[in-house]
Amino acid sequence: MKNRYVVFGILFFSLFLFGGICLSFAQDIKTRFKERLPIILDLKAQGIIGETNQGYLDFVGAERKRQDIVEAENRDRRIVYEEIAKQQNTTVEKVGQRRALQLRDLAAPGHFVQDNAGNWYRK
């Protein structure tokens, strides 16, 4: 879990460093990420959600428990990816795919992630 905080910290530091989104707005997103993290980790541990190969959360099966949290997380991730894409002169999709690789590496044993073809597997 410590690694996740480090990665989020790096993402937000890069946003501040390059002058992407304003400091207070970025802080709001960071706070929302931290607030949702325990719920997301619980949903992952239950096998309800996993990390996609596009850098977003999605449901692994039919159960849609806490869909509001998943949608909010994905909205904020999209905002961060858009800012990084602007700074790096690339696409949001590329940023998400690169982030997906990091998230796959950081995933805890037993959590679901997608391979490059979009198939779910437990790490």
C-alpha positions as a printed NumPy array, in Angstrom:
array([[  0.   ,   0.   ,   0.   ],
       [  2.942,   2.317,   0.687],
       [  3.99 ,   1.941,  -2.964],
       [  0.593,   3.212,  -4.11 ],
       [  1.001,   6.385,  -2.058],
       [  4.474,   6.887,  -3.512],
       [  3.19 ,   6.505,  -7.075],
       [  0.279,   8.889,  -6.471],
       [  2.719,  11.32 ,  -4.885],
       [  4.958,  11.201,  -7.943],
       [  1.985,  11.773, -10.239],
       [  0.843,  14.807,  -8.301],
       [  4.358,  16.195,  -7.879],
       [  4.762,  16.071, -11.654],
       [  1.488,  17.956, -12.039],
       [  2.699,  20.687,  -9.669],
       [  6.199,  20.796, -11.116],
       [  5.024,  21.297, -14.666],
       [  2.239,  23.698, -13.706],
       [ -0.584,  21.522, -14.989],
       [ -3.628,  21.868, -12.799],
       [ -3.807,  24.398,  -9.999],
       [ -2.482,  23.346,  -6.622],
       [ -5.807,  23.407,  -4.77 ],
       [ -7.605,  21.378,  -7.455],
       [ -4.802,  18.801,  -7.514],
       [ -4.914,  18.629,  -3.728],
       [ -8.666,  17.972,  -3.908],
       [ -8.102,  15.056,  -6.28 ],
       [ -5.32 ,  13.695,  -4.097],
       [ -7.603,  13.865,  -1.056],
       [-10.37 ,  12.039,  -2.913],
       [ -7.908,   9.319,  -4.   ],
       [ -6.821,   8.822,  -0.384],
       [-10.394,   8.748,   0.902],
       [-11.472,   6.123,  -1.63 ],
       [ -8.385,   3.931,  -1.326],
       [ -9.556,   1.742,   1.606],
       [-12.862,   1.023,  -0.148],
       [-11.114,   0.253,  -3.43 ],
       [ -8.637,  -2.06 ,  -1.737],
       [-11.517,  -3.872,  -0.036],
       [-13.358,  -4.287,  -3.351],
       [-10.171,  -5.604,  -4.942],
       [ -9.612,  -8.041,  -2.072],
       [-13.162,  -9.327,  -2.559],
       [-12.462,  -9.858,  -6.263],
       [-15.225,  -7.448,  -7.289],
       [-13.038,  -4.968,  -9.175],
       [ -9.647,  -4.976, -10.809],
       [ -7.249,  -2.793, -12.746],
       [ -7.837,  -2.684, -16.492],
       [ -5.146,  -2.569, -19.141],
       [ -6.195,   1.048, -19.774],
       [ -5.412,   2.355, -16.295],
       [ -8.926,   2.367, -14.883],
       [-10.956,   0.272, -12.472],
       [-13.656,  -2.064, -13.723],
       [-15.875,  -4.813, -12.436],
       [-14.556,  -8.325, -12.881],
       [-17.939, -10.052, -12.664],
       [-21.607,  -9.201, -12.503],
       [-21.574,  -7.712,  -8.99 ],
       [-21.583,  -3.895,  -9.103],
       [-20.947,  -3.147,  -5.448],
       [-19.983,   0.528,  -4.802],
       [-20.254,   1.539,  -8.436],
       [-20.265,   5.169,  -7.278],
       [-16.735,   4.763,  -5.9  ],
       [-15.468,   3.082,  -9.069],
       [-16.947,   5.8  , -11.269],
       [-15.554,   8.6  ,  -9.1  ],
       [-12.093,   7.017,  -9.087],
       [-12.128,   6.635, -12.859],
       [-13.251,  10.251, -13.339],
       [-10.374,  11.538, -11.226],
       [ -7.879,   9.234, -12.906],
       [ -9.041,  10.575, -16.266],
       [ -8.43 ,  14.157, -15.093],
       [ -4.897,  13.286, -13.976],
       [ -4.197,  11.363, -17.203],
       [ -5.432,  14.325, -19.278],
       [ -3.055,  16.696, -17.516],
       [ -0.106,  14.346, -17.896],
       [ -0.962,  13.825, -21.572],
       [ -0.941,  17.592, -22.136],
       [  2.402,  17.967, -20.388],
       [  3.974,  15.099, -22.305],
       [  2.337,  15.898, -25.636],
       [  0.766,  12.469, -25.906],
       [ -2.699,  10.955, -25.691],
       [ -4.777,  10.212, -22.626],
       [ -4.965,   6.603, -23.804],
       [ -1.16 ,   6.255, -23.841],
       [ -0.896,   7.724, -20.349],
       [ -3.574,   5.321, -19.101],
       [ -1.867,   2.344, -20.695],
       [  1.478,   3.265, -19.132],
       [ -0.214,   3.703, -15.777],
       [ -1.917,   0.322, -16.209],
       [  1.501,  -1.327, -16.465],
       [  2.57 ,   0.335, -13.207],
       [ -0.657,  -0.642, -11.472],
       [ -0.282,  -4.219, -12.692],
       [  3.197,  -4.386, -11.165],
       [  1.953,  -2.862,  -7.892],
       [ -1.113,  -5.101,  -7.623],
       [ -1.294,  -7.215,  -4.509],
       [ -1.322, -10.993,  -4.811],
       [ -4.871, -12.169,  -5.416],
       [ -6.07 ,  -8.909,  -6.959],
       [ -7.458,  -8.948, -10.493],
       [ -5.67 ,  -7.212, -13.353],
       [ -6.09 ,  -7.356, -17.105],
       [ -3.485,  -8.606, -19.516],
       [ -2.82 ,  -6.711, -22.744],
       [ -5.627,  -8.605, -24.504],
       [ -8.165,  -7.578, -21.839],
       [ -8.405, -10.937, -20.05 ],
       [ -8.765, -10.844, -16.266],
       [ -6.383, -12.828, -14.093],
       [ -5.413, -12.905, -10.445],
       [ -1.93 , -11.729,  -9.749]])
